[in-house]
Amino acid sequence: MNRKPIGTTASTGQICPESGVWRPIGEKETAPIAKGNRMPPYKGKAVTWKLIQHA
């Protein structure tokens, strides 16, 4: 299995490259996001998400 490394980033609107727990950079909240889904906005704003844990 070829996983993206912890620390991988993706911006709002991009396709999620790896299933796992993601956190908007600079924020405390996290969200589970599945590979293939679009990266969501955070509090109504476009953000850069960072992978912090694999699914």
N, C-alpha and C positions, 0 to 999 in steps of 0.2 A: 504494500500500500504506500502510495506516494503522497504524504500530507504536506500541506503548506506549514511552514514553521510558526510557532508562537511568535507574536510580534508582527505578523503579516497585517497590512492595512488595506482598507477599501473605503471608498467614499460613497456617500449617499447617492443612490441611483445606479451604482455599479452592481454587477452580479456577484453574489457572495462566492468567494473562491474556496471556502472550507467551512464545513459545519462545526459549530462550537459556540463558545461564549465570547461575545464581543463587547467592547466598551468604547464609547466615544472618547477620543483623546481629550484629556483634561476634565473628565467627569468621573463620578463614582458609580453611577448606575451601570448595570450590565444587561445584555439581552441575548437569549439564545437565537441564533440565526442559522438556517440550514443552507448548505451549498446549493447554488442555483437560484435562490431567492434574491430579489433586489434588496440592496442595503437601504434601510429606512432612514427617514430624517429623525432627528432627536429634538424633542420640544419644538417641532415645527421648523427646524433649521437644518440645512445641509451640514454634515459633519464628516470627519474622517474617523472610521471605526478601526479598532485594533483588536486582533485575535488574542485572547488571554488564556483560553483553555480549549482543548479539542473536545469534540462531542464523544 
